[in-house]
Amino acid sequence: MDKMILTPRAELKNGEAYTLTIPVGALMSKFSSSNEEAVLEFTYVAESAEGGSQPEESPVIHETIIDNDKIDERHKWDRNEVLKLWETYNEEGRHTTFSGNVILNRIHTEALERWMRFYAGNSANYKFIGLSGNYWGTQSSEMINKQIVDFDDYQSLIDIREGEILTNPPTDTFPYVVDAYLQVDGEQTEVVGNDLVTFVVEFNRDMDTEGKLQVAFGSSYPYGDYIVEGAYVSPTRWEGTLQLTTLIEGGTQYLSIRNGTTADGTLPFYEDLGRFSFKIDTTSAQSMSMQADVKAEGIQLYWQQDDFDTLAGYNVYRATKEDGFYSKLNRTVIPANTKEWFDDGVEPGQRYYYNFTVVKSDMTESEPSGKIVVTAMDTMAPNIYHTPVYQAFTGSNLVISAVIIDNVSVNKAVLYYRVKGDDTWKRLNMNANNDKFSAVIPAVSIVEEGLQYYIEADDGGLRTYKGIC
C-alpha cells in the first residue's frame, strides 16, 4: 500500500490540536486522476513506551477524518479496472519519452526515400512503443503512417503507436512554417492563373520582423525561379504579392522559404524547400503554353497549342533576361508532330527564359507564347579558399576567414568549432564582405587542449566543407 509522509515545517506542540487540508488536485496518480479535497484533524500527543513523554521528533498522530461521506465515496480499484486503464494508456501511445516534437516532411511527394521516417526495431515477440503528443504537420493518419515503418509493415518489427496527434503547433521548438498558401481576392486557393496573387507564410512563433524573409517558387529544385516580394504583417505572419502575367508556367509549383530568425535572435530559421505547393492553370490565360523539366544534363521543354490546325512546325527561343534578346535554339524548324526540345547548352545554376512560336504553312511565325523562367540545375558546389590556422594565443579571440566563391551565389557560410575532446560542435554564422567570409571564435574556447574547426559553404543546393579536425 502506498504511503504519503508529511513532515511539519515547525515543531508540533504536545496536546495541541491541528488541521491538515489536502486541496483538490494536489495529488495525481499515474493514470492522471486527481484527489478530492481531504480535511483531517488531529491532536499531537508525545508518548513513550513506558507511558511517559518521548522526544517530539517521534510523534504518534491520532487522526480524525472530518468528512466521513467522502471516505465512503472512495473507489477501490480492482485488477481488471487497472489493466483496462493501462491498456488505454498504451493504446493512446502515451508510453513514450518522445513527445512535444515537430516532424516535417514533404508529404506531397511519393518519394518516400527522401522522407525522414521512423523505423522500429526487430522483436521476436509482439512489442509496442508509443509516439504520442507530436506535431506532424498534417492530421492525416494515412500520411503519418507512411512516415512510420513498424509492425504494420513487417510483423518482425515492434509496433509504433502514434497516439495523440497535436493539432496546435508547438511554440517552444525551433522556428518553422506552420502553413504557406495563396489568396486571390482575399480567398484562399490552391490553383491560380493570370491573377494578382497574395502569398501567405505563417510561423509557429514570433519572428524578427525586421529581417528579410526570402520567398520564391518554381517547378523544380531549388524552387527559386520566381521571387515574391513582401513583408511581415505580424510577428508570425508574412505576406507578399505577385502578378502572374507573362511569367506563367503551368503545372505544380513548390515554395522556397529562407532567411529568418526568431524575434529574440537566438534561433535561425532553416530553409523550407518544396514542402508547400500550388498549381498554375494556364489554359484560360494562354492558348500556347510551355513547361519545363530540369535535369542534370540540361532543361527539357514541352509545349502545347490549339490556335493552329495547319502548321509547318515550331521554333524555340531562349534569353537570359525576361525582356532581353531571345535567340532561336533550333537550326531547322521543329516538326509539327514534335512538341518538345532538350536544351543541353545551359550553364549550371543560370536562369533562363523560354518561349516558342508556331511556324505557319507559309513559313511565317506566330506571336510568341507566354514566357517561362527556368533555373538550370546547379551542379557546381561552392569553392572555399582557406589557409588553416594551427596556432593561436590562449585567452584571445580567434578570427577565422575564408574566400568563398560560387558560380551563382553563396547562400550562407557557417563555422563549426569545438575544444578538442568535446563531443558537441558549436556554430557561428560567418559574416560576408564580398567574397570574404569571417567569424570570431571566443577566447573561452581557445585553450591548451587545442581547437578543431571546419567551414561549411552552401549555395542553396550543394555544400562544401573545409577545416582542421
C-alpha positions as CSV (number, residue, x, y, z in Angstrom):
1,M,0.0,0.0,0.0
2,D,1.3,3.5,-0.9
3,K,2.0,5.9,1.9
4,M,2.4,9.7,1.9
5,I,4.7,11.0,4.7
6,L,4.3,14.7,5.7
7,T,7.0,16.5,7.6
8,P,5.9,19.6,9.6
9,R,7.8,22.8,8.9
10,A,7.7,23.7,12.6
11,E,7.8,21.6,15.7
12,L,4.4,20.3,16.9
13,K,3.4,21.1,20.5
14,N,2.2,18.3,22.8
15,G,-1.5,18.4,23.3
16,E,-2.2,21.0,20.6
17,A,-5.0,20.4,18.0
18,Y,-4.1,20.7,14.3
19,T,-6.0,20.7,11.0
20,L,-4.4,19.2,7.8
21,T,-6.0,20.1,4.4
22,I,-5.1,18.5,1.1
23,P,-6.6,20.6,-1.7
24,V,-8.4,19.2,-4.7
25,G,-5.9,18.2,-7.4
26,A,-2.9,18.4,-5.2
27,L,-2.1,14.7,-5.8
28,M,-2.1,12.9,-9.2
29,S,-2.0,9.2,-9.9
30,K,0.0,7.7,-12.8
31,F,-3.4,7.3,-14.6
32,S,-3.8,11.1,-14.5
33,S,-6.7,11.0,-11.9
34,S,-6.5,13.6,-9.1
35,N,-7.6,13.6,-5.5
36,E,-10.7,15.3,-4.0
37,E,-10.2,17.6,-1.0
38,A,-9.3,15.8,2.2
39,V,-9.5,17.5,5.7
40,L,-8.0,15.8,8.8
41,E,-8.0,17.0,12.4
42,F,-5.6,15.5,14.9
43,T,-4.1,16.2,18.3
44,Y,-0.4,15.8,18.8
45,V,0.4,13.5,21.8
46,A,4.0,12.7,22.6
47,E,4.2,9.2,24.4
48,S,6.9,6.8,25.4
49,A,6.7,3.1,25.6
50,E,6.5,3.4,29.5
51,G,3.7,5.9,29.2
52,G,5.9,8.9,29.8
53,S,6.8,11.6,27.4
54,Q,9.1,10.9,24.4
55,P,11.0,13.3,22.2
56,E,8.8,15.4,20.0
57,E,10.6,14.2,16.8
58,S,9.0,10.8,17.2
59,P,5.2,11.7,17.3
60,V,2.2,9.5,17.5
61,I,-0.6,11.0,15.5
62,H,-4.3,10.4,16.4
63,E,-6.2,11.2,13.2
64,T,-9.9,12.1,12.9
65,I,-11.4,12.3,9.4
66,I,-14.0,15.1,9.4
67,D,-15.8,14.2,6.1
68,N,-16.8,10.6,6.5
69,D,-19.1,10.8,3.5
70,K,-16.1,11.3,1.2
71,I,-14.4,8.2,2.8
72,D,-17.4,6.2,1.8
73,E,-17.3,7.5,-1.7
74,R,-13.7,6.4,-2.3
75,H,-13.4,4.0,-5.1
76,K,-11.4,0.8,-4.7
77,W,-9.7,-0.2,-8.0
78,D,-9.7,-3.9,-8.8
79,R,-7.2,-5.6,-11.1
80,N,-9.4,-5.6,-14.2
81,E,-10.1,-1.8,-14.0
82,V,-6.4,-1.0,-13.6
83,L,-5.4,-3.2,-16.5
84,K,-8.1,-1.6,-18.7
85,L,-6.7,1.9,-17.8
86,W,-3.2,0.6,-18.6
87,E,-4.3,-0.7,-22.0
88,T,-6.0,2.6,-22.8
89,Y,-2.8,4.4,-21.7
90,N,-0.7,2.3,-24.1
91,E,-3.3,2.4,-27.0
92,E,-3.1,6.1,-26.9
93,G,0.7,5.9,-27.4
94,R,1.4,7.7,-24.1
95,H,4.1,5.1,-23.1
96,T,6.9,7.2,-24.6
97,T,9.6,9.7,-23.8
98,F,9.4,11.2,-27.3
99,S,6.7,13.9,-27.3
100,G,6.3,17.6,-27.9
101,N,8.4,17.3,-31.1
102,V,7.8,18.6,-34.6
103,I,8.2,16.2,-37.6
104,L,8.1,17.9,-41.0
105,N,8.2,16.1,-44.4
106,R,7.4,16.9,-47.9
107,I,4.3,14.7,-47.8
108,H,3.1,15.9,-51.2
109,T,5.7,13.7,-52.9
110,E,5.6,9.9,-53.0
111,A,9.5,9.7,-52.9
112,L,9.5,8.1,-49.5
113,E,13.2,7.6,-49.7
114,R,13.6,11.3,-49.2
115,W,11.4,11.4,-46.1
116,M,12.6,11.3,-42.5
117,R,10.9,8.1,-41.3
118,F,10.7,6.2,-38.0
119,Y,12.0,2.6,-38.2
120,A,11.0,0.3,-35.4
121,G,13.5,-2.3,-34.1
122,N,13.2,-6.0,-34.5
123,S,11.5,-8.2,-31.9
124,A,10.9,-11.9,-31.7
125,N,7.6,-11.3,-29.8
126,Y,5.0,-8.7,-30.2
127,K,6.0,-5.4,-28.5
128,F,4.9,-1.8,-28.9
129,I,6.2,1.6,-28.1
130,G,4.4,5.0,-28.0
131,L,4.8,8.1,-30.1
132,S,2.1,10.3,-28.7
133,G,1.9,14.0,-28.4
134,N,3.9,15.1,-31.5
135,Y,3.1,17.5,-34.3
136,W,3.3,16.0,-37.8
137,G,2.3,19.0,-40.0
138,T,-0.8,17.0,-41.0
139,Q,-3.8,15.4,-39.4
140,S,-4.0,12.7,-42.0
141,S,-3.4,9.3,-40.4
142,E,-2.5,7.9,-43.8
143,M,0.3,10.4,-44.3
144,I,1.5,9.9,-40.7
145,N,1.6,6.1,-41.1
146,K,3.7,6.5,-44.2
147,Q,6.3,8.1,-42.1
148,I,6.5,5.0,-39.8
149,V,7.9,1.6,-40.6
150,D,6.8,-0.9,-37.9
151,F,4.7,-4.0,-37.1
152,D,2.0,-2.8,-39.6
153,D,4.5,-3.2,-42.4
154,Y,6.6,-6.1,-41.2
155,Q,5.5,-8.4,-38.4
156,S,9.1,-8.9,-37.2
157,L,9.2,-5.2,-36.1
158,I,8.0,-3.5,-32.9
159,D,4.6,-1.8,-33.2
160,I,4.7,2.0,-33.0
161,R,1.5,3.7,-31.8
162,E,1.4,7.4,-32.8
163,G,-1.4,8.1,-30.3
164,E,-2.5,11.7,-29.9
165,I,-1.6,13.9,-32.8
166,L,-1.1,17.5,-31.8
167,T,-3.3,19.9,-33.7
168,N,-1.8,23.1,-32.4
169,P,1.8,23.6,-33.5
170,P,4.3,23.8,-30.5
171,T,5.7,27.3,-29.9
172,D,8.7,26.2,-27.8
173,T,10.6,24.4,-30.6
174,F,12.8,25.7,-33.5
175,P,11.1,28.2,-35.8
176,Y,9.2,26.5,-38.7
177,V,6.5,27.3,-41.2
178,V,3.1,26.1,-40.0
179,D,1.3,26.9,-43.2
180,A,2.0,28.6,-46.5
181,Y,-0.8,29.3,-49.0
182,L,-2.1,31.6,-51.7
183,Q,-5.0,34.0,-51.8
184,V,-6.8,35.7,-54.7
185,D,-9.2,38.5,-53.9
186,G,-8.9,37.5,-50.2
187,E,-10.0,33.9,-50.7
188,Q,-7.6,31.0,-50.1
189,T,-6.9,28.9,-53.2
190,E,-4.7,26.1,-54.4
191,V,-5.0,26.9,-58.2
192,V,-4.2,30.3,-59.7
193,G,-3.9,31.6,-63.3
194,N,-3.4,35.1,-64.7
195,D,-4.1,36.7,-61.2
196,L,-2.7,39.1,-58.7
197,V,-1.7,36.6,-56.0
198,T,-1.1,37.1,-52.3
199,F,1.4,34.6,-50.8
200,V,0.9,34.0,-47.0
201,V,3.5,32.3,-44.8
202,E,2.7,31.6,-41.1
203,F,5.2,30.6,-38.4
204,N,4.9,28.8,-35.1
205,R,6.5,31.5,-33.1
206,D,7.3,35.2,-33.2
207,M,9.9,36.1,-35.8
208,D,12.3,39.0,-36.3
209,T,10.0,41.2,-38.4
210,E,12.9,43.5,-39.5
211,G,14.6,40.6,-41.2
212,K,14.1,40.0,-44.9
213,L,12.3,36.7,-45.5
214,Q,13.2,35.2,-48.9
215,V,10.1,33.6,-50.6
216,A,10.2,32.2,-54.1
217,F,8.7,29.4,-56.1
218,G,9.4,27.2,-59.1
219,S,8.6,23.8,-60.6
220,S,12.0,22.2,-59.9
221,Y,14.6,22.2,-57.2
222,P,15.7,24.6,-55.6
223,Y,12.4,26.2,-56.4
224,G,13.8,29.8,-56.7
225,D,12.6,30.8,-60.3
226,Y,10.1,33.4,-59.3
227,I,10.8,35.8,-56.4
228,V,7.9,37.1,-54.2
229,E,8.5,40.5,-52.5
230,G,6.7,41.1,-49.2
231,A,7.0,41.8,-45.5
232,Y,5.8,40.7,-42.1
233,V,2.3,41.9,-41.2
234,S,2.6,40.4,-37.7
235,P,5.3,38.6,-35.7
236,T,4.1,35.2,-37.0
237,R,2.7,36.1,-40.5
238,W,4.4,37.2,-43.7
239,E,2.6,38.4,-46.9
240,G,3.8,39.1,-50.4
241,T,2.1,39.7,-53.7
242,L,3.0,38.9,-57.3
243,Q,1.1,39.5,-60.6
244,L,1.2,36.3,-62.7
245,T,1.3,37.6,-66.3
246,T,4.0,36.6,-68.7
247,L,5.8,34.7,-66.0
248,I,3.2,31.9,-66.2
249,E,4.4,28.3,-66.2
250,G,1.6,25.8,-66.0
251,G,1.6,22.9,-63.6
252,T,2.7,22.3,-60.0
253,Q,4.9,24.9,-58.3
254,Y,6.8,24.5,-55.0
255,L,7.6,27.2,-52.4
256,S,11.1,28.1,-51.3
257,I,11.3,29.9,-47.9
258,R,14.6,31.1,-46.4
259,N,16.4,33.5,-44.2
260,G,14.5,34.1,-41.0
261,T,15.3,34.4,-37.3
262,T,13.2,34.3,-34.1
263,A,12.3,37.6,-32.5
264,D,14.8,37.1,-29.7
265,G,17.5,36.4,-32.3
266,T,18.5,33.1,-30.7
267,L,17.3,30.6,-33.3
268,P,17.7,30.8,-37.1
269,F,15.0,29.6,-39.4
270,Y,16.3,26.7,-41.6
271,E,15.2,26.8,-45.2
272,D,11.9,25.2,-46.1
273,L,12.1,23.9,-49.7
274,G,9.3,22.3,-51.6
275,R,7.1,21.4,-48.6
276,F,4.2,23.6,-49.8
277,S,2.9,23.6,-53.3
278,F,0.2,25.0,-55.5
279,K,-0.9,24.8,-59.2
280,I,-0.9,27.3,-62.0
281,D,-3.6,26.7,-64.6
282,T,-2.6,28.5,-67.8
283,T,-5.3,27.0,-70.0
284,S,-7.6,30.1,-69.6
285,A,-4.7,32.5,-69.8
286,Q,-2.8,31.1,-72.8
287,S,-3.7,29.0,-75.8
288,M,0.0,28.5,-76.4
289,S,1.7,27.2,-73.2
290,M,5.1,25.8,-72.3
291,Q,6.5,23.8,-69.4
292,A,10.0,22.7,-68.4
293,D,11.7,19.9,-66.5
294,V,15.1,20.5,-65.1
295,K,17.7,17.6,-65.4
296,A,21.4,17.4,-64.6
297,E,22.3,17.4,-68.3
298,G,20.1,20.3,-69.3
299,I,16.4,21.6,-69.5
300,Q,13.7,19.5,-71.1
301,L,11.0,21.7,-72.7
302,Y,7.4,20.8,-73.6
303,W,4.6,22.8,-75.1
304,Q,1.1,22.7,-76.5
305,Q,-1.1,25.0,-78.7
306,D,-4.6,24.9,-80.0
307,D,-4.6,28.1,-82.2
308,F,-3.3,26.5,-85.4
309,D,-4.6,23.4,-87.0
310,T,-2.3,23.6,-90.1
311,L,1.3,24.4,-89.4
312,A,4.8,23.6,-90.6
313,G,6.3,23.3,-87.1
314,Y,7.8,25.3,-84.2
315,N,10.7,27.5,-83.2
316,V,12.1,27.6,-79.6
317,Y,13.7,30.8,-78.2
318,R,15.8,31.5,-75.1
319,A,17.1,34.5,-73.2
320,T,19.0,35.2,-70.0
321,K,16.7,38.2,-69.2
322,E,12.9,38.4,-69.3
323,D,13.0,41.4,-71.6
324,G,16.3,40.6,-73.2
325,F,17.2,39.2,-76.6
326,Y,15.6,35.8,-77.4
327,S,17.8,33.7,-79.6
328,K,16.5,30.7,-81.6
329,L,17.8,27.4,-80.3
330,N,16.8,25.1,-83.2
331,R,18.6,25.4,-86.5
332,T,15.8,23.9,-88.6
333,V,12.0,24.0,-88.0
334,I,10.9,21.5,-85.4
335,P,8.4,19.2,-87.0
336,A,4.7,19.8,-86.2
337,N,4.3,16.4,-84.5
338,T,7.1,17.1,-82.1
339,K,6.3,19.3,-79.1
340,E,9.4,19.1,-77.0
341,W,13.0,20.3,-77.1
342,F,16.0,19.4,-74.9
343,D,18.3,22.4,-74.2
344,D,21.8,20.9,-73.3
345,G,23.6,24.2,-73.7
346,V,22.9,25.7,-70.3
347,E,25.2,26.8,-67.5
348,P,24.7,25.3,-64.1
349,G,22.6,27.5,-61.8
350,Q,21.9,30.0,-64.6
351,R,18.3,31.4,-65.0
352,Y,16.8,31.2,-68.5
353,Y,13.6,32.5,-70.1
354,Y,12.0,30.5,-72.9
355,N,9.1,30.8,-75.3
356,F,8.1,29.3,-78.7
357,T,6.4,30.3,-81.9
358,V,4.3,28.4,-84.4
359,V,5.7,28.3,-87.9
360,K,2.7,28.5,-90.2
361,S,2.3,26.9,-93.5
362,D,3.6,30.0,-95.3
363,M,6.7,29.8,-93.1
364,T,5.8,33.0,-91.2
365,E,5.8,32.8,-87.4
366,S,3.0,33.4,-84.9
367,E,3.3,35.7,-81.9
368,P,5.5,34.2,-79.2
369,S,3.9,32.1,-76.5
370,G,3.9,33.2,-72.8
371,K,7.4,33.1,-71.3
372,I,8.6,30.7,-68.7
373,V,11.6,31.1,-66.5
374,V,13.7,28.1,-65.5
375,T,16.9,27.8,-63.5
376,A,19.3,25.1,-64.7
377,M,20.4,22.6,-62.1
378,D,23.3,23.8,-60.1
379,T,25.9,21.0,-60.3
380,M,28.8,23.2,-59.2
381,A,29.4,23.4,-55.4
382,P,31.0,26.5,-53.8
383,N,34.8,26.7,-53.6
384,I,36.4,27.5,-50.3
385,Y,39.8,29.1,-50.2
386,H,41.2,29.0,-46.7
387,T,44.6,28.8,-45.0
388,P,44.3,26.6,-41.9
389,V,45.1,28.1,-38.6
390,Y,47.3,25.9,-36.5
391,Q,48.4,28.4,-33.8
392,A,46.5,30.8,-31.5
393,F,47.0,32.6,-28.2
394,T,45.1,31.2,-25.2
395,G,42.7,33.7,-23.7
396,S,42.3,35.7,-27.0
397,N,39.7,35.7,-29.7
398,L,40.5,33.9,-32.9
399,V,39.4,35.2,-36.3
400,I,38.7,32.5,-39.0
401,S,38.3,33.8,-42.5
402,A,38.0,32.3,-46.0
403,V,37.3,33.4,-49.6
404,I,34.2,31.5,-50.8
405,I,33.0,31.8,-54.4
406,D,30.3,30.1,-56.4
407,N,29.1,30.1,-60.0
408,V,25.7,31.6,-58.9
409,S,25.9,32.8,-55.3
410,V,26.8,31.7,-51.8
411,N,23.7,31.3,-49.7
412,K,25.4,31.1,-46.4
413,A,28.7,30.1,-44.7
414,V,28.9,28.6,-41.2
415,L,31.9,28.0,-39.0
416,Y,31.7,24.9,-36.7
417,Y,34.2,24.6,-33.8
418,R,34.8,22.7,-30.6
419,V,37.6,22.2,-28.0
420,K,39.5,19.1,-28.8
421,G,37.9,16.2,-27.0
422,D,34.5,17.7,-26.8
423,D,31.6,15.9,-28.4
424,T,29.4,18.9,-29.3
425,W,30.2,21.3,-32.2
426,K,29.3,25.0,-31.8
427,R,28.3,27.1,-34.8
428,L,28.8,30.6,-35.9
429,N,27.2,32.3,-39.0
430,M,30.1,33.8,-40.9
431,N,29.8,37.5,-42.0
432,A,30.3,38.3,-45.7
433,N,32.2,41.1,-47.2
434,N,32.0,40.5,-51.0
435,D,33.7,37.0,-51.4
436,K,35.4,37.1,-48.0
437,F,33.6,35.4,-45.1
438,S,34.8,35.6,-41.4
439,A,33.7,34.6,-37.9
440,V,35.3,35.1,-34.4
441,I,35.8,32.2,-32.1
442,P,35.5,33.5,-28.5
443,A,38.6,33.4,-26.2
444,V,36.9,30.9,-23.8
445,S,37.3,28.2,-26.5
446,I,41.0,28.9,-27.1
447,V,42.6,26.6,-24.6
448,E,45.7,24.4,-24.3
449,E,43.7,21.3,-25.2
450,G,43.5,22.5,-28.8
451,L,40.8,23.5,-31.2
452,Q,39.0,21.8,-34.1
453,Y,37.0,23.7,-36.7
454,Y,35.6,23.5,-40.2
455,I,33.8,25.8,-42.6
456,E,30.5,24.8,-44.4
457,A,29.6,26.8,-47.5
458,D,26.1,26.4,-49.0
459,D,24.8,27.8,-52.4
460,G,21.2,26.7,-51.7
461,G,21.6,23.3,-53.3
462,L,25.2,22.0,-52.8
463,R,27.6,22.2,-49.9
464,T,31.4,22.3,-49.5
465,Y,33.4,21.7,-46.3
466,K,36.9,22.7,-45.3
467,G,38.8,22.8,-42.0
468,I,41.1,21.0,-39.5
469,C,39.9,18.3,-37.1
